[in-house]
Amino acid sequence: MELTVIQREILQELINLYREKNRPIKGTEIALRLNRNPGTIRNQMQALRALDLVDGVPGPKGGYVPTSKAYRALGLGEEGEIIVPIYKEGKKVEGVKVIKIEFDTVTHEKCCSSKIYIEGDTKHFNIGDIIRVGPTYHNKIIINGRIIGRDDIHRILLIDVLGVSSIPNIRVGDVGIKEVYTVSPENTLRETAKLFAEKNISGAPVVDNDRLVGIISLHDIAENIDNVDKKVEKVMNRNVITINKDEKIYDTLKIMNKNDVGRLVIVDENNKIIGIITRTDILKIISGKFPENFYS
């Protein structure tokens, strides 16, 4: 594919910014980096979209993202290639990747089927196999289904969809609770329980002289219910796990699962507490219920 010098320059900078920020990139950001007119960037982006090298993401938080074809056009090869895996009986099928997903009976009363286009040998799969597709790169879409048909010529698997889940591709700082209630290590469990009841929360960071020193939850208080005059510092969890506001929801959930915790403290680039997010918050987001501050 023949690209002009400016198109290659813009595409390379888009990829650089996308790797750096892991979110859709505004045309003005590229213009600022390249010291070019935003109108020039906008016009070239239209041409790059027509070549299927760039996708546009609408909305105030949208922008441009490079396609897998963009990496190949710049000779980046495997480095930029996005692999969407497919699993059979819980095991990843090697040498096969998903390149396209189509839902074709979403309005059917009793079933929903999907066409899974793959690169690789369809003969790895048989009618009746239970497979899992994904997660996809951006929105971490995972599809579970049973194979009901196979097209070996066009390399398509037809599946009866058993379930679909997705974790939105948004930053934790965009949806984490902004108002954070903290307690002092000198507070008693009685005082802390009263705060939890008043604010309808189930946990809070413990802060001493503006320094995060621990975290305490209702579970900690319940385990010490016979001595509610005990100081918070005696029962708090000192192993506080924080997450930067620019991390994605998917990564937040992975950290929670890895460390077996139900909440993470959100910090900014200066390690200042700006929010807190819980597993319940994430489950609401996955179900499509976004917090009010996300729209502001």
N, C-alpha and C positions, 0 to 999 in steps of 0.2 A: 504494500500500500504506500503510495507516494504522498507524503505530507509536506506542506511548505515549512520553511524554517520557523516561522512564527507559530504555526500549529504544533510543531514538535516542542517548541519552547513552552507553550501554554500547557500542553498535555503533560509534560514532564513536571512542571510546577504544580499542576493539579494533583498528580500522584504524590509528589513530595509533601504537600500540605495535607493530603488525605491520610497518608501514613503517620504524619505528625499529630494530627488532631482527631483522627478516627471519627469523622462526621462529615456531612455534606459541606462543600466549600463554596463560599460566595465568590462571584466574579470579581467583586471589589477587592477581595483578599489576594487574588491572583494578580490583579492590576497593581496593587501596592507592592507586592514582591518583585514584579517585573518592571515596575516603574513605567507602566503603559496606561493608555486611556481606557477607562472602564467600558466605553462604547466599543472599542476595538475587541476587547475580551468577549463582550456579549455577542458580537457578530461572529467571531471565530467559534464560539461555543455552539452556535446554531449549526455551523458547518460540521463540527465534530460530532454533534448529536445525530446529524443526518448520516454520518459515516459509522454510527453505532459504536463510537469510541467513548461517549460520555452519556450518562443518564442524568436527567433533571429531577430533583426532589422538590415538590411544591411546598408552599407554606412559609411562615416567617422564620422557621428554623431550617428551611431547606437550602438548596444550593445545587452543586454538581458533584457527581461521583464518577470515577473512571470505571469503565467496564473491563472485563478480562481481556477483551480484544485490544484495549488500549495498551496494556502491558506488552502484548505480543507485537503491536505495531512499533513499539519503541525498542524491541529486541530484548525485553526484560525476561522473557521465557518463564520458567517455573517460579522465579522469585515472586512474581506478582499474581500467580495463578490461584484462583479461589477454588477449592475442592469442596463439593457438597457430597458427603459420603452416603452410602446405602448399606443397610445392615440386614442380614437374614439370620433368623434364629438367634438374635443378639450379637452376632459376630459380623464385623465389617467385611464386606466383599471387596477383596483387593482387585485392582485393575479396572474398577468400575466407578464412574462418578455420574452424578445427576447434572444435566445441563438445562433442563426445562421442566416445569410442572404446570399442568393444565387441569382445572376442575371443569367437568363437562355435564354433571347432573346435579348441580347444587339446589335446584328447585324441586327435585324429585321427592315424593312423599316418604318413601321408605328406604332410600339409599342415596349414597353420594359416591360417584366414581371419579377417578383421576387418571390422567395419562402422565406417566413418568418417562421422559426422554433421557436416555443415558448414552454415555460413551463407554464402550466396552462390550463384552459378549453377553447377550441376553440369555444365552443357554445356561448361565449360572443359576437361573431362576425357573421355577416350575409352578404350574397352576396349583393354587392352594397354599403356597408359601406365605408366611407372615413376614412382612418387611417393615423396616423403619427407614425413612428418608430424612436426611438432615442431621444436624441443624444447618439451615442456609446461613449465609454470611451476615447479612444485614439485620434481619428481623428474627433470626434464630427460629425459623419455622421448622417444626418437626411433624411429619405425617406418618401415622401407623396405618397399615392396611393389609389386605389379603389379595394376592394376585389372582385375577380372574381372566386374564388374557395376555398374550405376548405376540408382538410383531417383530420378528427377527430381522426383517428387511430394513425397516425404519428405526429399529432399536427402541421400541416403545414397550413399556410395561403398563398394562391396564389394571388398576387396583380398585377394590371396594374399600373406601376410606372408613377406617374404624375410629380414628380420632386425629385431631389437629391441634397443636399448641404453638404458641409463639411468645417470645419475649421481645417487646418493642426495642428498637435500636435508639434508645434515648439515654442521656446522661443522668447519673444518680443525682447530680446537683439540681436538675430540672424538676425532680419529683420528690426529693427528700423533704421531710418536714423542716420548715424554716425556723419556727420558734422552738428553741431548745430549752427545756427546763433542767437545770443542773442542781446538784446537792453538794454540800460540803462534807468532807470526811469526818467533821466534828458533829454533824447532824446525827440524831438518833434514828433508829429504825422506825420509831413511832412517828416522828416528824416526817420522815420520808414517805411512809405509808399514807399519811394525811395528804401530802403533796400529790402523790399518785392518784388518790381518790378525787381530789379537787380538779386536777387537770386531765383526768381520765387517760392516764398513761400507765404503761407497765414496766418502765425502766428509764433510767436517766444516767448521764455521765456524771462522774464525781470530779469536781474541779477544786483545786487548792491554789490560791494566788494566781488565777488565770492559767493554771497548768493542769492538763488532763492527767489524772492519777489513777482513775479506775472507772468502773461502771457497775451499777447495782440494778437489780430487777426485783419484781414481785416474788419471783421464785426464791431469791436470796432471803427476802424478808420472811417468807412462809417457812423456810427451813430454820429460822430463828424466832419463831412466834412466841416461844416461852420467855424470851428476853428482849422485848421491843425497846428497852432503854439502852441497848448496846449501840455503840458508835458505828457509823457506816464503814469507817476504815477497817473495822474488825471483820467485816463479812463481804466487802466489795470484791469484785474480780479485778485484779490489778493488770491482768493481761488484756488490755484494751486494744481492739482491732479497729483501725480507722480505714477510711477509703477516701480517695481524692474525688472532689466534686465532678471531675471530667471523666471518671470511669463509667462504663456502661452498666445497665441493669443486669445484663447477663453475667458480667464479671462479678458483680456484687453478690449474686446468688451463688456463684461458684465459691467465692470466699466464705460465705456463710456455711455452705455445705462442708467445705474442707475443714473449717475450724469448729463446726458444730455449735454455732451461735445463732441467735435469732434477731440480732440487731447490730448495725454498724454505725459508728460515729462518722459523719461526713466532715471533711476538713478542706480548707482552700490551700492555695499554693504556699501560704505562710504557716500552715499547720494549725490554723485557727478554726475552732468548731463553728460550723455554719448550719448544721442540721443533723438529723438522725433518720435512719431508714430501718424498717423492720421487715421480717419475712412476710408479715400480713400485708404490709404496704405493697410488696412485690406481687403477691397473689392477687391483690385488687387490680394492679396494673395489667397483669396477664389476662384477667377476666374482662379488661376493657374499661375499668373505672379509674380514670386519672384524677389526681388531686386537683383542687381548684387552682392552686398556684401555677400549675403547668400551663394554663391558658392565659395567664396574666403577662 
